[in-house]
């Protein structure tokens, strides 16, 4: 028999990993949007 505590611990690790990955993706997305907006501002000012 597989120990249920090991299954719960593994699932908890997987959920934690996925949650941190989602947070990182959202943070990187917002950072790239900010950089893109700054670049567009610089291009529009230059022209």
Secondary structure as the mmCIF struct_conf table of DSSP 4:
data_model
#
loop_
_struct_conf.conf_type_id
_struct_conf.id
_struct_conf.beg_label_comp_id
_struct_conf.beg_label_asym_id
_struct_conf.beg_label_seq_id
_struct_conf.end_label_comp_id
_struct_conf.end_label_asym_id
_struct_conf.end_label_seq_id
HELX_RH_AL_P HELX_RH_AL_P1 UNK A 4 UNK A 46
#
